[in-house]
Amino acid sequence: MVAAVPTVEVLNPSPANGATDVSLTPDLVVEVDGANNKEYLVKFYGESTLLGSAVVTTKQNSVDVATVQWPGRSPSTSYSWYVTVADNADPNTVLLTSGTWSFTTRAPGIDFSNPAPSGVSGIGPSTTLSIDIAGGTGTVTVNFYNLEGNTPIGTDTVTGSGTATTVWSYLESNTTYSWYVVATDSTGSYTSPTYSFATGTQSDVIFTSVSVNTDTGGITVRVDLAAANTQSNTSLFLYVYDENNNFVATYPTDDGYPYHRYKNVGVQTMKPGDTTTEYFSFYLTPDDLRKDFRVCVYWQKTNVNSGEPSHIIAGPSCASFYYIPSLGTLGFIGLLAMLLLIVGYSMRKNGVLNLKGCDGK
């Protein structure tokens, strides 16, 4: 008895036969129905040219999907395509050649595909946005936008079709961002869908320690940190808080902003794992003597002209201290005045100093 030859079918082709207004970067898709737990090699042909292949595994009472992309199609143009199916263990023996399907692409315009990053998480503090442009006429200007506030991110150009990119920096940790592009050519402007991604907990720096020394006549804060990644236009910022969590002014001021101090740290020239130490030195006002304080350092964007942390990329790392000024802080005049008071009191008590008037009264 001759064994039955396993049958295989292809179903539901997309784009369907006779479809119109199809993207200029269409995804060709077929469903494959075959033997249980069987691997098949599906090859896609467009205008009799091999476009690509996919391996599918069929199971009992279910189908598997095979797909390839056919980029770079022209507007208002008809195309035809078909597939062949072979046993993946014997790829040179074709079990089935499908019928031929045809479709017509859409009118002139711009298509968007392969956005990145999109639908992913764990992105660092800086990432490259990219998107494929198809169907443009001449030079296509691609503007990238942050969905929040529709603020510009960057601009790139392609000729007709191509990949547009831009860098999006200063991304905060553990935050979801959404973006889109507007592509403009001689026929008009076209807006893409919106794409989203989430950042992770990555940072340019890792704080290893923060310590405070008040024995210097003022206050010196030592910050030990290690480089993790590299990103430009970020700096080390320091803030001082009182026991009520209010900001405390420090002197002399940095750029006229007494409620924060900052330093540019060259982590861009450091390799991940390299360490460095930075120092902040400052004074508090006389009203702030003998109080409990907390000093915190952050890694954040530069050019932040405000009295509170914002655009934070890493931190805070904090240390508490009780501020008792040293003799250097009090100053020579204050010390001299104190000594005169002590000496005067002692002389008066011992009768050495007589404060009566000349008439003895």
Residue, then its C-alpha position, 0 to 999 in steps of 0.5 A: m500500500v502506498a503511503a498518503v502524501p501529506t498535504v499542505e495549503v496556503l490560506n488568506p494571502s495579504p494583501a488580498n488579490g485585487a487589493t488597492d491603496v496598499s502601502l509602499t512597504p507592504d507586508l506579504v503574509v500567508e497562513v500555512d496549514g499542513a501536517n501536525n508538528k511539521e516544519y515548512l519552508v515558505k519562499f515569497y516571490g514578487e514579480s518572479t524575484l525571490l523576496g525572502s523566506a520564512v520557516v513555519t511549524t504547523k500543528q493539528n487543527s491550527v495554522d502558522v503564519a509566514t511573512v516578509q516585507w517588500p519595501g520600496r514600492s512605487p505609488s499607484t503601481s500594480y504588483s504580483w506575488y506568489v509563494t512556494v512551500a517545501d518540507n524544511a527538511d528537504p527544501n529543494t523539493v517544492l510541495l506547493t506553488s500558490g496561485t498569483w495574487s496582485f495588488t495596487t499601491r496607494a497614490p503618491g505620499i509617504d509611508f512610515s515603517n520600522p520605527a525604533p525604539s518602539g514598544v521596548s523598555g530599558i532604554g538608557p539616558s540617550t537613544t537614537l530614534s530611527i524610522d524608514i521613509a518610503g514614497g517621498t518625492g525628492t528631498v524629504t525633511v523628517n522632523f521628530y517630535n516628543l508627543e508631550g508638548n509636541t516639542p521638537i527633538g531633531t531633524d533629518t533628511v532623506t532622498g525619496s526613501g531611506t532611514a531618518t535618524t536623530v538622537w534624543s538625549y537627557l531622558e530620565s530614568n524609569t519614564t515612558y516617552s512617546w514620539y512621532v515624525v512629520a515628513t515633508d516633501s514637495t507633495g505635502s506633509y505626512t504625520s506618522p503614528t505615535y511610538s512609545f518606549a520606556t527608559g530603565t534605571q541607567s545613569d551616567v554616574i553611580f554615587t559611591s559616597v557623600s561626606v561632609n566636613t565642617d572643620t575647614g572654617g566653612i563646609t566641604v562636601r566630598v562626592d565620590l562617583a563612578a562613570a556608568n555611561t556617557q552623556s553630554n550636558t549633564s552636571l553634578f548638582l548639590y542642594v542643602y536642606d534644613e530640618n524642615n526640608n526647606f532649601v538653604a542658601t549657600y555662599p558664594t553663589d553659583d551664577g546668582y542661584p544660592y539654592h544650588r551648586y553645580k560642577n561639570v564633571g568630565v564623565q564623557t572622557m571616562k570609561p565605565g567603572d572609572t572613578t573620580t572625586e569632586y569637592f564642594s566648598f561653601y558657607l551658610t548664613p549666621d542664622d543657619l548656625r548650630k542646626d541639623f542639615r542634609v546635603c544631597v547631590y544629583w546628576q541632572k541636566t545643565n542650564v537648570n535655572s531654578g532653585e530645586p532639582s529637576h531633569i534628574i538623571a541620577g540621585p539623590s545621594c545624601a548625607s546629614f550634618y550638624y553645623i557648628p562653625s569653627l573659629g575660622t568661620l567666626g572670624f578674628i573680629g568676632l573672637l576679639a570681641m568675645l575675649l574683650l567681654i570675658v576679660g572685662y567681666s573678669m576685671r569687674k568681678n575682681g575689682v580691677l575695673n571700676l565703672k563709677g563716674c569721676d565724682g565717685k558715684 
